[in-house]
Amino acid sequence: MESTLIDFILFAPFESKNIENLLIEPKNNKKLLIIIDENLTDEIRIFINNVMNAIKVNVESETQIIKSEDNDHFNILNSKPLTFILMGVNIEKLNLNLNLPLYHLFQFQQHYLLRTDPASVIVKDNILKKKLWDAIKDNKF
C-alpha cells in the first residue's frame, strides 16, 4: 500500500502547546493551572475563586484557568513546577499515559496533577465538593 501525504496528516499526532507560552503575567508567580473543558461561567468562576481562597491561593496572581478545546494537547514536561487541576479533562491532554483516578493528587516529576469531574458538575454536588476539598486541603502545591 502506497503512503500518501493525506495518510500522514490524518494520523499525525496533535501538536502540543507549550504550557510556558500560555501562562499570563506574572508568569513566575503562577503555581496552579486549572484546565477546564467547558465555558467559564460566572458560577464556575465564583466556585473556583472560593476553592482557591479556602486553600490560601491568590486567584489573580498564582492561578490561571485555561479552557481546553477538543484537539488541545499540552506539553508540561519542560515547564516550571506547577500543579495542574484537570476539571473534566482527560490526562491524555497533557500527553501523559497515566491511570490517574479522580480526586487523587498525584506527583509526577516536579508537577502535581489532580483530575476531577467537570466544574459545572462539582458546583452542584456536595459530595464531589467534599472529594475536591479532601484532595487539596493540605495544599502540597
N, C-alpha and C positions, 0 to 999 in steps of 0.2 A: 504494500500500500504506500502510495506516494504521499509524503507530508507536504502540507501547504502552509502558507502564512496564516490562512484562516484557522487551521487547526491549532496553530501556536497561540493565536490571540484568544481563542475560545478556552483554552486550557491553561493559559499562563496564570500564575498566582497573582493575587491582588498586590498592588503597590502599597507598601506600608507608609503611613505618615509618621514622621519623627515627632515624638512627644515633646521634645525640647522646643521644636518650632511652633508648637501650638500653645505653649504657655504664654500668658499675657503678663505684662509688667505688674508688680515687681516679680520677675521670674525667680530670683534667688530665694524669695520668701515662700514660694509655693511648696507645700508639703503634702497636699491631698488633692487628688484629681478624681472627680466624680464623673463617670461616663454613663449617660442615660440613653435609652432607646426611644424616647418619646419627647414631645414638645414640653418645654419648661413652662408650665402654667404657674400662675400666682400661688396656687395651693401647694404645688411641689416645691417651689422656691421657698415659701414660708416654712414648710416641713424641713427641708434641708438646712435652712438657717437655724431653726430651733435645735436640730440634732447637733449641728456643729457648735452652737453656743453651749449646749449641755456638756460637751467634752472640751470646752475652752479652746476651740479652734476659731481663729478670726476668719470669718467667711470672706471678707473683702480682700484680705492680703494673703492668706495662707491656703485658700481653696479655689479651685476652678472647676466649673461644670462644662462638660463638652457633650453635645448631642451627637450620637453616633448614627450615621446613615447606614443603609443596608450593606453597602460594599466597603465600608471603612475598615481598615486594619491599622494597628498602631505598633510602632517599634519602641519597646521600652528598655531593651537590653543595654543600650548605651546611655540611657538618661540618668540624671542625678537620682539619688534615692527619693522615692515617692511612695505614697500609699494610694492605691487605686481602689475605688469602690465602683463596682460594675453593677448598676441598678437595671436589671433586666437585660443585661448584655452578656453574651457568651464570652468565656475566657479566650476562645479562639480569636477574638478581635484583637487581642494583644500578641497574636502569633505564638501562643503557648499551647502546648498539648498537655494540659494538666487536668486531672479529675478533681476539680475543686467543688466541694459541696457548698450549698447556700449557707450563708451566715457563719462561715468559718474563716477567721482571719488567718491567712497563710503567709509565711515569709518565703519569698523567692529571691535569691541573691540579695541585693540591697533593698528590695521593694517589699511592701506588704500588699496583699491582694485580698479583697473581700467581694464576694459575689452575692447579690441579693435579688429578690423579686423586683419588678418594676416599681419605681417610686409611687406611681399612681395607685398601685395595689397596696403597698405598705401603709400609705397615708390613711387608708380606710380600714385597716385591720390591726387591732390592738395586740394580737398575738405576734404578728410579724414585726410590729414596732418593738415589742419586748425582745424578740430574737435579734433585731438590729442593735438594740441597746446593749444586750449581753455580749455581742461581738465587738463593740467599740468602746465600751465604758472604761476599760483600763487604759485606753489611749496609748498604745505602744508606738504610735507613729507620732 
